[in-house]
Amino acid sequence: MNTIKRIGLVSAVAFALFAFNACGDDSNSTSASGENSALSSAVEDEESSSSINGDSASSVIPGSSSSVILSDSEGSSSSVKGSAPADASSSSVISDPDRESSSSSEKSSSSSAKSSSSVNSSSSVKSSSSSSVKQSSSSEDQSSSSVQNPWGTSAEWYPFSCNAHGGCLEFTDDRNGRTYKYLKFDGKKCLNYSETGKCISTKDTSIFAMVENLNVGDIVRGFKDQKDDSKIERYCYDNDTLNCHYYGGLYQWAEMMQLPSECNTKSCADQIEPNHRGICPDGWHLLTYDDFFIVVNSNGNQDGVKGVRSTFGFGGSNDTGFSLVGAGMRITPMGGGGFKELNQTAYWFYPTENSYKDYATADNGSMGKNEKYMNKNALYKETGVSVRCVKNEK
């Protein structure tokens, strides 16, 4: 009988140990699952992690500046930094409607291409408990807590961009539900230019133009071209959607024009229309050189091109309210497909071509934080730059 009791006791102990171990396994499994749901794995991407140290000559055609229109009184840089975007919550958790539409086929990388800019993608995995970054449901939308807001808070930004100009107007892009601010610019249109690009005669006119950069499309990593002609694609600086949230997307020329991607390497002049819509919302067209001239020469601007730049870290007085920010660029594939010059330079294409390199280039504008002139240059079409839109006249 004692033997039977001992056997029964041993069996009970063994069963208890088995149940405890099984319980422990479940606990470990739950913990691992919890970590996987809270963290994004750092994926090493050899193609996009190469160091980028090219200068502007890798994308901008040397010696191609063709016009000097205006100069400002000084080129000093403001050191004022904003602490939150106009539509950010006080906890700094960013809600970006475009994140839900980003392609899930790409994998997020925390060791993406390094920029010469001081703002880089984070190399560490972020916990979902972080108060500075919201992890997206998309697998590639891991954001960096080091991203800085170039606009200032609503209270800081509004007086320079809206209040001083009669209040900003707003419209919503029905393609992704994003709301943009825009202003009316009463200024002067240039009727005739000299051979050097200087305006000879003008007339009074007005336009309505966006005062922030366009941000629409599925994200494409920097080492890839925007080649899917069935949808709109965008680059985000350092492959970080938080940069798109603040600075807008970066687009190749053909993508901006909504022309076949092959137009990045050949002439498509016969497909360029007056007031070319391109990537802009319905009822809007891509910013032209003449449009930008009107903005720079709009009423109340006493500072030339300094008057179109943001006061928050981009050396401007923003007299016009145009609020140009240094969104930088995505470098061409021959330059490595990385990113450079965030908070240093603003780049944008005009809806025109340039004959340099068999029309693999297009006319563009660019402006550094200390720039004193309004120039038109030639830029390789495969470069990724910012986009602004102007409302069509009724």
Secondary structure by P-SEA (a helix, b strand, c coil): caaaaaaaaaaaaaaaaaaaaaaaaaaaaaaaaaaaaacccccccccccccccccccccccccccccccccccccccccccccccccccccccccccccccccccbbbbcccccccccccccccccccccccccccccccccccccccccccccccccccccccccbbbbbbccccbbbbbbbbbbbbbbccccccccccbbbbbbbbbbcbbbbbccccccccccccccbbbbbcccccccccccccbbbcccccccccccccccccccccccccccccccccccccaaaaaaaaacccccccccccccccccccccccccccccccccccccccccccccccbbbbbcccccccccccccccccccccccccbbbbbcccbbbbbbbbbbcc
